Amino acid sequence: MQRTEHPLLSPSLGSQKTLVSFQFGHSSARPKVYLQASLHAEELPGMLAAHHLRALLEAAERDGRLVGQVVLVPAANPIGLAQRLDHKAMGRFDLDTAQNFNRHYPDLALAVWDRVKTRLGADAQTNVTTVRECVGAWLQAWQPLTELDSLRRQLLLLSHDADVVIDLHCDWEAALHLYSEEACWPPLEPLARLLGCRAVLLAKESGGGPFDERLSGLWWQLADQLKAAGIGVPLPQGCASTTVELRGESDVSHRHATQDAAALLAYLEHLGVAQVAAPHELPALPCVPTPLAGSQTLRSPVPGVLVFLVQPGQVLAMGDAVAEVIDPTAAGQSRVHTVHADVAGVLYARVKERYIVAGGEVGKIAGSTPFRSGDLLGA
């Protein structure tokens, strides 16, 4: 295991933040899996799971069972970790630029298109290697002007040549679920089984330039561009990436984290990164994958005290009551507004605040019929 400190661009005199990565296995070994946690710095379940996974990886390496390569970044956002306001963590948005830490990553397919379109040939694996080299060269040449962009660059340098990328997040209050691009689903399906995902949300592209999709989207976007340009060369999907939501922000416990770390290690064994005496029998998938475009974001048209009637992970029918919003100041008697499900599916996430303003978000249901378009992720 090799621990490396990566200094970020210093934004001010006397200020310097450092990103820490751990590499397990030889730097040229395959498959390569990249895992990171807490890119949204207030989302801590993944950081604790990374702590437990680190110990498992150290043991696998010590026992000679690690034949692939794993790069682990347990705390992917030292900028956000240092941000607090009125005693509250502010790890989702950069206070300097107001940008979401998990949006606005560079379009890698656009960045390397001119470099790769004339260098690809008849061999698919050689083409994968060529694309990875071109992306690496572009990232090395990128000179960020801000601390935030220097973080983005460093995370991409560590992950751009990975076969699988796992970005560990969580929601406010949630059942375990994951997001991925459609092209990545087949190799990620065993991960969803091992983690016990209660919802899987798929999209060709969700929009906004999130970290994981810039890495996997690179491949299908280049393949589409090659086809459109009439360049008949093979280019496989060289990276499968996913955002895994490890329940809710307060679900930080050794019980959950050891369970999640064991599932992640089992997935690495399934991929052949680590050897195992006997193959894992994959459990059943607890849910049916649904389109991200079919996810309903529930909102309340009125303000008041928010009282939930259902729990995360519960399967709802259309019209089911999800929550009540109570105005105790209304004339005569308190006003009670009921928020109903407009789609059938799993309530996979809900807000943690219990006072809501008019138009405020209540929760999210994984519906099976697409009805949304454009950028599909929230702020």
N, C-alpha and C positions, 0 to 999 in steps of 0.2 A: 504494500500500500504506500502510495506517495501522496503526501499532503503538500499543496501548493497555495501560496498567497498571491493573489492577483491585484495589485494596486489599481484603483480607479483614478480617473482624472480628478485632480484637486480643484474644487470649485472656488476655494477662497484661501487666503493666507492662513497657514496653521491648521488646515483641515485636510484629512486624508482618510478615505475609507478603503477597505480591502475585502475582496471576495475570496472565499476559501473553497477549494475543490479537493476531492480525494479520488485518486485513480487506483483501481484494483485490476490486476492483470497487466500484461504487456501492452504497450501503447499501439502495437500493430496487430493485436489479436482481434479476431472476429468470432462471433458477432460482438458489436459494440453497442452497449446500452447506456444512455445518459438519463439520469434521474436528478430532478431538482425539487426543492420545497420552498414554500413561503415567498414566491415572487410577489404576491400580495402579502406584505410583511406581517399583517395582523392575523393571517391565517396559519395557525401554528400546529394543527394536527400532523401535517406532513413533516414538519421539522422534528417532531418527536418520533415519528415513524422512521425518518432517516437516521436518527440516533440508534434505534434498535437494528435497522438494516445494516448500518456500518459494522456493528459487532458480528452479525451473521456473515458479512462479506469478508471480514478479517479472518474469521474461522475457516471459511471456504478456501481462502487464499493460503492460509497456514497449512491446511490439510492437503493442498495440491489439487483441489477440485475445481478451481477456477481456470477454465480454458479460454474463455472469451475475455472481454474487457468491460468494466463498469466505471463510469465517471459519476460521482455522487457530489452534488452541491447541496448541503443540508440547509443553508440559509442564503437563498438566491438574491436577496435584496438588502444589503447593508444600508442603503440610502433610506429605505422605508422603515427599517428597524429603528433608526435614530429619530424618526419623526413622531413627536407627541404634541398634542394641543389640549389644554385644559384637562390634563391627566388621562387623555384618551389616545390610543394608538391611531396613527394616520398613515397606514401602510399601503393603501390602495392607489392613491394618487400622489404624484410628486408635488410637494408644496411649492417648488420653484416654478415649474412649468404647467401645473394643473393636469398633466397627462397621466393616464392610467399606466401603471408600471407593466401591464400585460397587453398593451396595444402599441401600434405605430412602429413595429419592427420593420426593417427594410425589406422590400420586395426582392428576394434573392433571385427569383427566376428572371425578373427584369434586369437585375444587376449583371447577370452572367450570360445572358442570351447571346450577345454579340461574340463573346469569347468561345462559347461551346458549339454554336451551330455549324461551324466549319471543321470542328475537331472530332466529331463523333463518327464512328464507323459501324462495322457489321457485328462486332462483339458486344453483347449487352453489358457484361460485367466490366469490361474495359471502359465503356461509356459511363457507367456509374462512378468509376474511379476518376475519370476525367472531370465530371461535373463536380465531384467533391473537391478536387484540386483547384478548380476554377473558383469555387465559392471560398475556399480557404485563402486563396491569393487575393480575392476581392476584400475579404474581411481584414487581412493583414494590411492592405493598402488604405483602408478606411481610417481617417483621422477625425475622431469625434471632437466636437467643440464643447460638449457639456458632460457633466458627470453622469447624467442619465444615459446618454448615448454611449458613453464608455462602458457602462454596465451592460447595455444591450449587446455591444460588440463582444465583450468578454464572454457572455453567456453563449453567443452564437459560435465563437471560436471553439469553445469546449464541446459543443453539441452538433455542429454542422455536418460532421461525417459519421454520425451515429446511425445504426440500423433501426433502433427503436428509441424514442424519446418519451419520457413519462414526466409530466409536470404536475406536482402534487399541490392541490389547492383545497379549499373547503368553502361552504356557503355560510349564510347566517345561522340557520337551523335547517338541517337537511338529512335525508337518507343518502347513503353512499351511491354516487353516480359518476358517469364519465361522459365527456364530449370528445368527438373525433370527426375527422373528415371521412367521407364514405370510402375513399380509396384505401384507407388504413384499417378498416374494420376487420377483415379476415385475420390478420396476424394479431390483432388486439382482442379478439373474441375470447381466447383463453384467459387473458388478464381479467376481463369482466367476470368470468366464471369464478376465478380464484378469489377475487375480491368480494364477490357476492353483490354486485351492483344491482340496485333496485330500479335504476333507469339508465338507459344508454341513448344519447342524443347525437344524431348524425346529420352532417350537412356536407355538401360538396365543398362549400367555403362559407364560413360564418361571417366574415367581414371584420374590418377594424385592424387587421394585421397583428393578431396575437402571436406570442412566441412560438407555440407548438405548430400552428398552421403555416407559419413562414418556412418551417423546416420540412414538413411533409408536402405542403402545397407546391414547393419548389419543383417536385418531380412530375406531378400530373400536369402542372402548368407548362413546364418545358415540353412534355410529351404532346400536349395540345398544340403548342407553338410549332413544333417540328412537323406535325401532321398538316397544320394550316399552311406551312411554308413548302409542303411537298417534299420534305426531307425524310426519306423512308429508312430510318435507322431505329433499332430497338432501344428503348429507355425504360427499364423497370421502375416501379415505385421504390426508390432507394431508401426511404425512411417512412416508418409508421409512427405517428406521434399522437399523444392524447393528453387531455387535461382531466385528471382524476380529482373529484371532489370528495374528500374524506370527511363526510358528514358535516357537522356544524362547527362554528368557531369555539364553542365551549367544550367540544368533544375531545379534549386533550387529556388522555389517560393512558397509563401503561397497558391496560387491557386492550384498548382499541389499537394502540400503536404496535404492540407485539404481534397482534393478529394481522395487521396490515403489512408489517415487515415480513412476516412468514409467507404471506400471499405473494408479495413482490419477489421474494427469493424463489418461491416455487415457480413463478413465471420465468425468472432467469434460468432456472433449471430446465423448464419446458423449452426455452429458446436454444438451449445448448450452451449458454454462457457458463454455467456451472454444472459439473457432473453430479449425477444422483444414482444411487444403487438400483432403484427401480423407478420406472416412469410414473409420474403422478396421474392418478385417475381424476380427470377434470370433473368438478361438480356441475350440476345443471345450472344454466343461466336463469337467474330469478326473474328476468323480465324479457320483454320483446323489444328490440331496438326500435326507436321512433325517430321521425325527422325533427330536427331542431326547429324547423319552420312550423311544426305542429304544436310547439310548446306555447301554452297560454300563460301570460303574466297577468295574474289577478290584481285588480286595483279597486280601491274604494272611492266612490264619488263624494263621500262625506267624511268629515273629521270625527275623531272620537277615540275612546278606549277600545283597543283591539283584543278580542277574545276568540281564540281558535277553538273550533269544534272537532277538528280532525288532526291527526299526527303526520309528520313527514314519513313517507313510505307507504301511506294508505292509498289504496286504489279507490278512485271516485267515479261515480257515474255522472253523466251530464245532468245538471240541475241540483246536485247535492250541495247542501249548505257547508261552507268551508269555515266561515268566521262571522262573528257579529262585531259591528262597530257601534258603540254606545255613546250617545250624547247625554250626559246627566244634567245638562243645563237647559234642555228644551222645556218650553212652557207646557204646563199641564202634567205630563209625565215624561220620563226619559225616552228619548228616541232610540230605537234599535233598528239598525240597518243590517240585513243579512247579505253576505257576499256568497254567491253561488258559482259553482263550476260551470263554465260554458263548453268544456270539452270533457270527455271521459279519459281517465288515465291516472298515473301515479302522481300524487303531490310530492314532488321530489325536493322542494325547498320552500322555506317561508322566512319572513323577516323576524328579527329578534326583538325589535322595539314593540312596545305594547300601546303606544299612542301613535295614531296615524293622521296625517293631514289629508285634505281632499285631493284625490288623484294619486295618493300614495300607494306604493306597491305592497301587496299582501303575501303573495307566494306564486309558485310556478307549478303547472301541471303538464306532464309529458303526454300530449295528445298524439294520436296516430295519423291525423290528416293534416297535411301542410296547408297553411292559410296565410303565412307571413312571408315577406320578401325583404330584400335589402340587408343591412347589417342586422344580424340575428342575435348578437350578444348585447347585454345591457352595459351600462357604464361601469 
